[in-house]
């Protein structure tokens, strides 16, 4: 082999070693990814004629069918709820009037990002509640907002959960006289597509002053196809303070009659029958519930 040929062989072997060495070297770290914009968290945009409420709360005694007046204070107490729902609550007992106000706050806040300040006047809230703007109604509104703020909630519905207050913060702006209301962004976990109900406001408002009827309307609205329920089960779930079951059964029948009448007036079929100790209810599914059923039926089976 000539000297030139030997030199070329050496050079070739050196190039091969360098190539293998580069392959063994760790690759350079990838460039830092561009920071993504923070996700905007909002409630679903339901129509003006309805109010969005988490199913887990409609199917429990959190907002009970109780009379207005003095309240018991609960401390991390588990309230009665339908199977699959767990609600632990700290605060003064809540009634259907408190639910009206909370629904109205949710309805007002739904157009903006959760966690942002929502500025709204007492007049605007009372108008949304279909209440006259009087000194007495303003006082009641303020007491209910304060009560909703002074709450601690631990809700679990299947794989969804929420821990926090019903209203994170509420105060009056001394200059504008507006309420400044802030909700916890984590509330959105209770508003997954199949986890909340669009409650018809016209029917609910027609039942104003009838707490058990309002609770029943919300409870059955949260079910696409209600199944028979025992009277004693409804007694627990609604948080009734009526001790005697037979007295509750009398009030239950009158309240169901009220729901039938209010629903018919709004062209929303609702009927019931009590057979022994079982309550059977037939109702029309809402548009949102029909859409959910259609999506569920369209999914391929395993």
Residue frames as qw, qx, qy, qz and C-alpha x, y, z in Angstrom:
[[0.000, 0.891, 0.454, 0.000, 0.00, 0.00, 0.00],
 [0.393, 0.519, -0.046, 0.758, 1.37, 3.41, -0.89],
 [0.236, -0.173, -0.469, 0.833, 1.98, 6.08, 1.71],
 [0.283, -0.080, -0.143, -0.945, -0.80, 8.15, 0.16],
 [0.610, -0.266, -0.635, -0.392, -3.24, 5.23, 0.39],
 [0.504, -0.266, -0.686, 0.453, -2.39, 4.65, 4.05],
 [0.044, -0.081, -0.246, 0.965, -2.95, 8.31, 4.85],
 [0.452, -0.164, -0.357, -0.801, -6.36, 8.26, 3.18],
 [0.620, -0.292, -0.726, -0.056, -7.36, 5.18, 5.21],
 [0.342, -0.217, -0.556, 0.725, -6.37, 6.87, 8.47],
 [0.161, 0.000, 0.002, -0.987, -8.34, 9.97, 7.54],
 [0.554, -0.223, -0.569, -0.565, -11.41, 7.85, 6.73],
 [0.562, -0.302, -0.729, 0.247, -11.21, 6.01, 10.07],
 [0.161, -0.143, -0.374, 0.902, -10.95, 9.34, 11.95],
 [0.353, -0.103, -0.241, -0.898, -14.09, 10.65, 10.19],
 [0.622, -0.280, -0.683, -0.262, -16.00, 7.49, 11.12],
 [0.447, -0.266, -0.642, 0.564, -14.96, 7.82, 14.79],
 [0.035, 0.055, 0.145, -0.987, -16.06, 11.48, 14.86],
 [0.488, -0.198, -0.462, -0.714, -19.42, 10.57, 13.34],
 [0.618, -0.325, -0.715, 0.044, -20.00, 7.87, 16.00],
 [0.314, -0.170, -0.484, 0.799, -18.98, 10.28, 18.74],
 [0.224, -0.070, -0.067, -0.970, -21.51, 12.88, 17.60],
 [0.595, -0.279, -0.605, -0.448, -24.29, 10.31, 17.57],
 [0.576, -0.297, -0.678, 0.347, -23.50, 9.43, 21.20],
 [0.110, 0.050, -0.281, 0.952, -23.59, 13.06, 22.37],
 [0.105, 0.592, 0.710, -0.368, -26.82, 14.17, 24.08],
 [0.224, 0.624, 0.460, 0.591, -28.98, 16.32, 21.87],
 [0.080, 0.155, -0.202, 0.964, -29.25, 20.00, 22.67],
 [0.119, 0.443, 0.728, -0.509, -32.22, 20.92, 24.87],
 [0.168, 0.623, 0.615, 0.453, -35.30, 22.00, 22.97],
 [0.029, 0.312, -0.056, 0.948, -36.16, 25.65, 23.05],
 [0.130, 0.258, 0.681, -0.673, -38.49, 26.72, 25.84],
 [0.106, 0.560, 0.750, 0.336, -42.09, 26.52, 24.58],
 [0.074, -0.350, -0.057, -0.932, -43.87, 29.83, 24.17],
 [0.097, 0.186, 0.744, -0.635, -46.01, 30.39, 27.25],
 [0.069, -0.485, -0.762, -0.423, -49.64, 29.79, 26.43],
 [0.254, -0.384, 0.032, -0.887, -52.25, 32.41, 27.19],
 [0.209, 0.028, 0.802, -0.559, -54.22, 31.72, 30.37],
 [0.098, -0.371, -0.860, -0.335, -57.48, 29.87, 29.71],
 [0.325, -0.203, 0.064, -0.921, -60.58, 32.01, 30.02],
 [0.111, -0.237, -0.947, 0.187, -63.00, 30.30, 32.42],
 [0.383, -0.075, -0.021, -0.920, -66.66, 31.14, 32.09],
 [0.511, 0.202, 0.736, -0.396, -70.03, 29.64, 32.88],
 [0.284, 0.326, 0.783, 0.446, -72.08, 28.27, 29.98],
 [0.180, 0.101, -0.074, -0.976, -74.17, 30.90, 28.15],
 [0.127, 0.429, 0.893, -0.043, -77.71, 29.65, 28.77],
 [0.013, 0.574, 0.485, 0.660, -80.73, 31.56, 27.37],
 [0.115, -0.323, 0.234, -0.910, -82.33, 34.54, 29.09],
 [0.687, -0.321, -0.213, -0.616, -85.51, 32.63, 29.96],
 [0.899, -0.237, -0.363, 0.063, -83.76, 30.03, 32.14],
 [0.286, -0.821, 0.447, -0.210, -81.35, 29.87, 35.07],
 [0.724, 0.302, -0.610, 0.110, -78.42, 27.45, 35.18],
 [0.584, -0.605, 0.399, -0.366, -78.02, 25.46, 38.41],
 [0.167, 0.382, -0.909, 0.015, -75.71, 22.48, 39.17],
 [0.723, -0.193, -0.561, -0.355, -77.64, 19.20, 39.33],
 [0.524, -0.053, -0.724, 0.445, -75.93, 18.19, 42.56],
 [0.033, 0.019, 0.416, -0.909, -77.41, 21.17, 44.38],
 [0.582, -0.074, -0.223, -0.779, -80.90, 20.72, 42.92],
 [0.791, -0.098, -0.582, -0.161, -80.83, 17.09, 44.06],
 [0.472, -0.057, -0.650, 0.593, -79.99, 17.86, 47.67],
 [0.328, -0.807, -0.485, 0.076, -81.29, 19.67, 50.74],
 [0.453, -0.039, -0.086, 0.887, -78.70, 22.47, 50.46],
 [0.235, -0.099, -0.065, -0.965, -81.37, 24.97, 49.38],
 [0.031, 0.216, 0.948, -0.230, -84.12, 23.45, 51.46],
 [0.282, -0.527, -0.555, -0.579, -87.88, 23.60, 51.26],
 [0.374, -0.398, -0.600, 0.585, -88.03, 25.56, 54.50],
 [0.038, -0.916, -0.389, -0.089, -89.93, 28.61, 55.68],
 [0.301, 0.638, -0.182, 0.684, -88.35, 32.02, 55.92],
 [0.576, -0.779, 0.003, -0.249, -87.18, 33.21, 59.32],
 [0.414, -0.716, 0.560, -0.054, -84.63, 32.12, 61.90],
 [0.795, 0.408, -0.444, -0.069, -82.07, 29.60, 60.63],
 [0.873, -0.422, 0.182, 0.160, -80.05, 26.81, 62.17],
 [0.155, 0.819, -0.538, -0.123, -76.30, 27.04, 61.71],
 [0.996, 0.053, 0.047, 0.045, -74.58, 23.97, 60.32],
 [0.148, -0.801, 0.560, 0.149, -70.88, 23.20, 60.65],
 [0.184, 0.400, -0.856, -0.271, -69.43, 20.86, 58.02],
 [0.608, 0.108, 0.674, -0.406, -72.61, 18.85, 58.10],
 [0.054, 0.013, 0.851, 0.522, -73.49, 16.42, 55.35],
 [0.529, 0.241, 0.189, -0.791, -76.88, 17.38, 53.96],
 [0.691, 0.240, 0.677, -0.083, -79.22, 14.83, 52.41],
 [0.282, 0.570, -0.459, -0.621, -78.57, 14.30, 48.72],
 [0.918, 0.275, -0.033, -0.284, -79.49, 11.83, 46.00],
 [0.875, -0.185, 0.350, 0.277, -77.23, 8.83, 45.45],
 [0.687, 0.404, 0.207, 0.567, -74.04, 9.83, 43.68],
 [0.075, 0.779, -0.026, 0.621, -74.02, 13.30, 45.24],
 [0.613, -0.421, -0.447, 0.497, -72.21, 14.30, 48.45],
 [0.046, 0.764, 0.043, 0.642, -72.66, 17.77, 49.95],
 [0.550, -0.423, -0.460, 0.554, -70.97, 18.98, 53.13],
 [0.050, 0.764, 0.229, 0.601, -71.97, 22.45, 54.24],
 [0.396, -0.362, -0.437, 0.722, -70.99, 25.10, 56.76],
 [0.048, -0.161, -0.128, -0.977, -73.21, 28.13, 57.25],
 [0.453, 0.189, 0.453, -0.744, -76.75, 29.20, 58.03],
 [0.474, 0.330, 0.813, 0.072, -79.40, 26.99, 56.43],
 [0.069, 0.196, -0.402, -0.892, -80.34, 28.17, 52.95],
 [0.502, 0.453, 0.634, -0.375, -83.86, 28.39, 51.53],
 [0.543, 0.510, 0.573, 0.342, -85.43, 28.78, 48.10],
 [0.087, 0.991, 0.085, -0.059, -85.20, 32.57, 48.31],
 [0.401, -0.686, 0.487, 0.363, -81.43, 32.22, 48.71],
 [0.601, 0.120, 0.686, 0.391, -81.42, 29.97, 45.64],
 [0.362, 0.857, 0.358, 0.076, -83.30, 32.65, 43.68],
 [0.093, -0.953, 0.219, 0.188, -80.59, 35.17, 44.51],
 [0.517, -0.423, 0.648, 0.366, -77.73, 32.76, 43.77],
 [0.594, 0.441, 0.619, 0.264, -79.33, 31.81, 40.44],
 [0.237, 0.957, 0.168, 0.005, -79.60, 35.52, 39.62],
 [0.295, -0.800, 0.434, 0.292, -75.95, 36.13, 40.47],
 [0.594, -0.076, 0.717, 0.358, -74.90, 33.18, 38.27],
 [0.482, 0.699, 0.508, 0.143, -77.16, 34.48, 35.49],
 [0.059, 0.990, -0.050, -0.121, -75.57, 37.93, 35.70],
 [0.385, -0.682, 0.555, 0.280, -71.97, 36.66, 35.90],
 [0.822, 0.163, 0.527, 0.142, -72.25, 34.11, 33.08],
 [0.564, 0.810, 0.100, 0.124, -71.31, 36.67, 30.40],
 [0.095, 0.877, -0.435, 0.181, -67.90, 37.42, 31.90],
 [0.580, 0.304, -0.713, 0.251, -64.84, 35.55, 33.12],
 [0.757, -0.574, -0.310, -0.023, -65.22, 33.77, 36.44],
 [0.683, -0.283, -0.184, 0.648, -63.11, 35.41, 39.12],
 [0.194, 0.332, 0.121, 0.915, -63.48, 38.91, 37.64],
 [0.099, 0.293, 0.486, -0.818, -65.37, 41.60, 39.52],
 [0.004, -0.533, -0.723, -0.439, -69.03, 41.73, 38.53],
 [0.017, 0.138, 0.276, -0.951, -70.52, 45.18, 39.13],
 [0.216, -0.467, -0.735, -0.442, -74.27, 45.29, 39.44],
 [0.230, -0.297, 0.243, -0.894, -76.76, 47.54, 41.20],
 [0.264, 0.163, 0.828, -0.467, -79.44, 46.45, 43.65],
 [0.565, 0.451, 0.080, -0.686, -82.01, 47.72, 41.15],
 [0.490, 0.416, -0.665, -0.381, -80.61, 45.44, 38.42],
 [0.090, 0.090, -0.975, 0.179, -80.60, 42.39, 40.69],
 [0.367, 0.296, 0.633, -0.615, -84.14, 43.04, 41.93],
 [0.573, 0.461, -0.195, -0.649, -85.35, 43.55, 38.37],
 [0.395, 0.303, -0.845, -0.198, -83.79, 40.21, 37.37],
 [0.013, 0.080, 0.922, -0.379, -85.54, 38.65, 40.38],
 [0.245, -0.504, -0.609, -0.561, -88.86, 40.18, 39.26],
 [0.384, -0.582, -0.550, 0.460, -89.01, 42.09, 42.55],
 [0.051, 0.943, 0.187, 0.272, -90.01, 45.73, 43.08],
 [0.501, 0.302, -0.326, 0.742, -87.21, 48.10, 44.00],
 [0.471, -0.797, -0.144, -0.350, -88.23, 48.93, 47.56],
 [0.111, -0.698, 0.582, -0.401, -86.26, 49.50, 50.74],
 [0.803, -0.263, 0.446, -0.297, -87.55, 46.24, 52.21],
 [0.941, 0.332, 0.047, 0.040, -86.57, 44.19, 49.15],
 [0.403, 0.740, -0.432, 0.322, -83.12, 45.79, 49.12],
 [0.415, -0.590, 0.583, -0.374, -82.61, 44.82, 52.76],
 [0.926, -0.017, 0.340, -0.161, -83.64, 41.21, 52.07],
 [0.779, 0.589, -0.162, 0.144, -81.36, 41.11, 49.02],
 [0.126, 0.753, -0.541, 0.353, -78.39, 42.33, 51.05],
 [0.650, -0.411, 0.556, -0.315, -79.01, 39.77, 53.82],
 [0.955, 0.205, 0.204, -0.063, -79.21, 36.95, 51.29],
 [0.597, 0.698, -0.320, 0.234, -76.00, 38.01, 49.52],
 [0.177, -0.678, 0.605, -0.378, -74.21, 38.17, 52.89],
 [0.832, -0.190, 0.450, -0.264, -75.55, 34.70, 53.79],
 [0.905, 0.422, 0.008, 0.042, -74.37, 33.22, 50.47],
 [0.334, 0.756, -0.471, 0.308, -70.92, 34.71, 51.03],
 [0.348, -0.534, 0.655, -0.407, -70.64, 33.23, 54.54],
 [0.962, 0.040, 0.105, -0.250, -70.78, 29.65, 53.29],
 [0.085, -0.539, 0.820, 0.171, -68.30, 26.80, 52.93],
 [0.881, 0.246, 0.068, -0.399, -69.19, 24.01, 50.56],
 [0.180, -0.390, 0.875, 0.221, -67.69, 20.63, 49.66],
 [0.793, 0.343, 0.148, -0.481, -69.58, 19.06, 46.75],
 [0.172, -0.305, 0.876, 0.333, -68.80, 15.82, 44.94],
 [0.774, 0.390, 0.192, -0.461, -70.84, 14.63, 41.98],
 [0.931, 0.337, 0.035, 0.137, -69.21, 11.60, 40.40],
 [0.744, 0.051, -0.004, 0.666, -65.77, 12.72, 39.21],
 [0.115, 0.675, 0.070, 0.726, -66.64, 16.39, 39.58],
 [0.529, -0.557, -0.485, 0.417, -66.03, 18.28, 42.82],
 [0.110, 0.724, 0.002, 0.681, -65.95, 21.78, 44.25],
 [0.542, -0.504, -0.457, 0.493, -64.69, 23.22, 47.54],
 [0.195, 0.148, 0.006, 0.970, -65.33, 26.85, 48.31],
 [0.191, 0.398, 0.475, -0.761, -68.02, 29.43, 48.95],
 [0.411, 0.647, 0.637, 0.079, -71.17, 30.02, 46.93],
 [0.257, 0.929, 0.038, 0.263, -70.03, 33.65, 46.59],
 [0.719, 0.063, -0.272, 0.636, -66.34, 34.38, 47.15],
 [0.251, -0.241, -0.229, 0.909, -66.70, 38.09, 47.79],
 [0.014, 0.730, 0.530, 0.430, -69.42, 40.74, 47.81],
 [0.288, -0.466, -0.319, 0.773, -69.29, 44.35, 48.96],
 [0.243, 0.894, 0.376, -0.004, -70.77, 47.75, 48.12],
 [0.487, 0.247, 0.082, 0.833, -68.75, 50.34, 46.22],
 [0.158, -0.629, -0.435, 0.624, -69.23, 53.52, 48.28],
 [0.003, -0.355, 0.256, 0.899, -68.85, 55.78, 45.24],
 [0.298, 0.002, -0.659, -0.690, -71.04, 54.03, 42.66],
 [0.619, -0.085, 0.451, -0.638, -73.31, 52.23, 45.17],
 [0.774, 0.244, -0.492, -0.314, -72.90, 49.08, 43.05],
 [0.875, -0.346, 0.336, -0.035, -72.42, 45.60, 44.43],
 [0.325, 0.633, -0.692, -0.119, -69.04, 44.14, 43.53],
 [0.913, -0.139, 0.303, -0.236, -69.43, 40.35, 43.36],
 [0.263, 0.578, -0.758, -0.146, -66.72, 37.78, 42.71],
 [0.961, -0.074, 0.085, -0.252, -67.19, 34.02, 42.23],
 [0.535, -0.474, 0.669, 0.203, -64.63, 31.25, 42.55],
 [0.438, 0.492, -0.563, -0.499, -63.43, 30.18, 39.06],
 [0.012, -0.149, 0.988, -0.021, -63.47, 26.54, 40.25],
 [0.560, 0.280, 0.486, -0.610, -67.27, 26.68, 40.25],
 [0.544, 0.450, -0.428, -0.564, -67.11, 25.86, 36.54],
 [0.070, 0.194, -0.978, -0.021, -66.43, 22.20, 37.43],
 [0.325, 0.308, 0.782, -0.433, -70.09, 21.88, 38.48],
 [0.500, 0.629, 0.100, -0.587, -71.24, 23.22, 35.11],
 [0.189, -0.181, 0.855, 0.448, -70.02, 20.48, 32.78],
 [0.354, 0.000, -0.509, -0.785, -72.45, 19.88, 29.90],
 [0.605, -0.295, -0.686, -0.276, -74.33, 17.07, 31.67],
 [0.439, -0.206, -0.657, 0.577, -73.94, 18.38, 35.22],
 [0.081, 0.253, 0.309, -0.913, -76.28, 21.38, 35.32],
 [0.190, 0.581, 0.786, 0.091, -79.91, 22.11, 34.54],
 [0.016, -0.174, -0.188, -0.967, -81.51, 25.06, 32.77],
 [0.005, 0.479, 0.781, -0.402, -84.41, 25.79, 35.13],
 [0.055, 0.609, 0.498, 0.614, -87.32, 27.61, 33.50],
 [0.130, -0.005, -0.382, 0.915, -87.53, 30.94, 35.31],
 [0.432, -0.239, -0.226, -0.840, -91.18, 31.67, 34.43],
 [0.738, -0.321, -0.573, -0.157, -92.35, 28.46, 36.13],
 [0.541, -0.144, -0.548, 0.622, -90.08, 28.96, 39.13],
 [0.018, -0.115, 0.160, -0.980, -91.20, 32.58, 39.55],
 [0.568, -0.324, -0.387, -0.650, -94.86, 31.52, 39.36],
 [0.765, -0.329, -0.547, 0.088, -94.16, 29.28, 42.38],
 [0.196, 0.416, -0.404, 0.791, -92.68, 32.12, 44.46],
 [0.463, -0.365, 0.344, -0.731, -93.68, 31.77, 48.12],
 [0.958, -0.079, 0.035, -0.275, -94.18, 27.99, 47.80],
 [0.144, -0.710, 0.686, 0.059, -90.81, 26.58, 48.86],
 [0.633, -0.068, 0.771, 0.004, -91.62, 22.88, 48.49],
 [0.691, 0.646, 0.313, -0.082, -93.16, 23.43, 45.06],
 [0.259, 0.889, -0.366, -0.092, -90.06, 25.37, 43.98],
 [0.358, -0.507, 0.782, 0.046, -87.77, 22.63, 45.28],
 [0.719, 0.220, 0.657, -0.050, -89.81, 19.93, 43.50],
 [0.583, 0.801, 0.052, -0.126, -89.75, 21.88, 40.25],
 [0.094, 0.812, -0.572, -0.064, -85.96, 22.21, 40.38],
 [0.532, -0.297, 0.792, -0.047, -85.44, 18.60, 41.48],
 [0.728, 0.364, 0.580, -0.026, -87.55, 17.10, 38.70],
 [0.441, 0.872, -0.129, -0.167, -86.22, 19.59, 36.13],
 [0.124, -0.703, 0.692, 0.111, -82.76, 18.10, 36.77],
 [0.522, -0.035, 0.852, 0.039, -83.99, 14.64, 35.66],
 [0.255, 0.183, -0.607, -0.730, -84.65, 13.85, 32.02],
 [0.657, -0.214, -0.605, -0.395, -86.81, 10.85, 32.90],
 [0.355, -0.463, 0.546, -0.601, -87.76, 10.87, 36.60],
 [0.493, -0.070, -0.866, -0.043, -88.13, 7.49, 38.27],
 [0.595, -0.650, -0.374, -0.289, -90.56, 6.73, 41.12],
 [0.211, 0.385, -0.562, 0.701, -89.47, 8.15, 44.49],
 [0.430, -0.485, -0.729, 0.219, -90.67, 7.26, 47.97],
 [0.199, -0.894, -0.199, -0.348, -92.40, 10.04, 49.91],
 [0.675, -0.699, 0.037, 0.233, -89.96, 9.60, 52.80],
 [0.690, 0.043, 0.232, 0.684, -87.02, 9.95, 50.37],
 [0.170, 0.687, 0.256, 0.658, -88.38, 13.26, 49.02],
 [0.497, -0.847, -0.173, -0.077, -88.96, 14.33, 52.62],
 [0.723, -0.465, 0.127, 0.495, -85.24, 13.92, 53.36],
 [0.576, 0.251, 0.325, 0.707, -83.94, 15.27, 50.06],
 [0.054, 0.780, 0.280, 0.557, -85.89, 18.53, 50.28],
 [0.302, 0.138, -0.488, 0.807, -84.74, 19.22, 53.84],
 [0.427, -0.608, -0.373, -0.556, -88.29, 19.64, 55.11],
 [0.005, -0.279, 0.637, -0.719, -88.66, 20.67, 58.74],
 [0.754, -0.211, -0.072, -0.618, -92.06, 18.94, 59.00],
 [0.260, -0.386, 0.854, -0.231, -91.54, 16.14, 61.49],
 [0.667, 0.182, 0.656, -0.302, -94.64, 14.04, 60.76],
 [0.207, -0.083, 0.776, 0.590, -94.45, 12.22, 57.44],
 [0.186, 0.593, 0.779, 0.077, -98.24, 12.24, 56.96],
 [0.035, 0.870, 0.182, -0.458, -98.30, 16.03, 57.24],
 [0.159, -0.501, 0.544, 0.654, -95.47, 16.27, 54.74],
 [0.275, 0.226, 0.866, 0.351, -97.40, 13.98, 52.36],
 [0.176, 0.806, 0.536, -0.178, -100.35, 16.40, 52.45],
 [0.029, -0.840, 0.158, 0.519, -98.11, 19.38, 51.67],
 [0.327, -0.239, 0.748, 0.526, -96.33, 17.35, 48.99],
 [0.328, 0.510, 0.769, 0.200, -99.57, 16.70, 47.10],
 [0.106, 0.923, 0.267, -0.257, -100.54, 20.40, 47.23],
 [0.202, -0.710, 0.406, 0.539, -97.07, 21.41, 46.09],
 [0.361, 0.017, 0.809, 0.464, -97.10, 18.97, 43.17],
 [0.271, 0.748, 0.606, 0.005, -100.51, 20.37, 42.17],
 [0.025, -0.907, 0.031, 0.420, -98.92, 23.84, 42.15],
 [0.290, -0.415, 0.656, 0.560, -96.10, 22.63, 39.89],
 [0.367, 0.391, 0.801, 0.267, -98.65, 21.08, 37.50],
 [0.168, 0.887, 0.400, -0.157, -100.62, 24.33, 37.33],
 [0.121, -0.831, 0.260, 0.477, -97.57, 26.57, 36.84],
 [0.371, -0.212, 0.758, 0.493, -96.06, 24.23, 34.24],
 [0.365, 0.559, 0.725, 0.167, -99.31, 24.02, 32.24],
 [0.091, 0.930, 0.180, -0.306, -99.58, 27.83, 32.23],
 [0.077, -0.748, 0.496, 0.434, -96.11, 27.91, 30.63],
 [0.838, 0.425, -0.195, -0.282, -96.96, 25.06, 28.22],
 [0.212, 0.496, -0.829, 0.146, -94.54, 22.65, 29.85],
 [0.822, -0.231, -0.390, -0.345, -96.34, 19.33, 30.52],
 [0.072, 0.317, -0.802, 0.502, -95.92, 17.98, 34.05],
 [0.771, -0.316, -0.234, -0.501, -98.06, 15.34, 35.73],
 [0.011, 0.361, -0.848, 0.387, -97.83, 13.08, 38.74],
 [0.799, -0.293, -0.369, -0.374, -99.50, 10.18, 40.51],
 [0.203, -0.487, 0.725, -0.443, -99.03, 8.94, 44.06],
 [0.838, -0.067, -0.476, -0.260, -99.43, 5.18, 44.39],
 [0.821, -0.389, -0.329, 0.258, -99.06, 4.05, 47.99],
 [0.451, -0.782, 0.067, 0.425, -95.82, 5.60, 49.15],
 [0.551, -0.014, 0.458, 0.697, -94.36, 6.12, 45.65],
 [0.245, 0.783, 0.082, -0.566, -94.51, 9.37, 43.67],
 [0.611, 0.250, 0.576, 0.481, -94.54, 8.92, 39.88],
 [0.101, 0.768, -0.004, -0.633, -93.80, 12.01, 37.76],
 [0.625, 0.417, 0.495, 0.437, -94.06, 12.50, 34.01],
 [0.017, -0.843, 0.019, 0.538, -92.55, 15.59, 32.40],
 [0.703, 0.696, 0.034, 0.138, -91.32, 16.83, 29.05],
 [0.724, -0.224, 0.085, 0.646, -87.55, 16.87, 28.66],
 [0.028, 0.869, -0.047, -0.492, -86.07, 20.31, 28.06],
 [0.650, 0.739, -0.173, -0.044, -84.39, 21.20, 24.77],
 [0.020, 0.724, -0.676, 0.134, -80.95, 20.86, 26.40],
 [0.617, -0.217, 0.726, -0.212, -81.89, 17.45, 27.84],
 [0.846, 0.453, 0.238, -0.151, -83.16, 16.24, 24.45],
 [0.454, 0.791, -0.410, 0.030, -79.88, 17.32, 22.85],
 [0.263, -0.565, 0.759, -0.191, -77.94, 15.46, 25.55],
 [0.789, 0.059, 0.575, -0.210, -79.99, 12.31, 24.97],
 [0.757, 0.645, -0.020, -0.101, -79.41, 12.56, 21.21],
 [0.204, 0.761, -0.607, 0.102, -75.64, 12.88, 21.70],
 [0.497, -0.362, 0.752, -0.237, -75.65, 9.95, 24.12],
 [0.846, 0.281, 0.409, -0.195, -77.59, 7.79, 21.67],
 [0.620, 0.753, -0.210, -0.062, -75.24, 8.71, 18.81],
 [0.179, -0.690, 0.700, -0.041, -72.15, 7.45, 20.66],
 [0.700, 0.211, -0.659, -0.176, -70.97, 4.03, 19.47],
 [0.838, -0.480, 0.118, -0.231, -71.50, 1.26, 21.99],
 [0.200, -0.641, 0.740, 0.018, -68.45, -0.56, 23.40]]
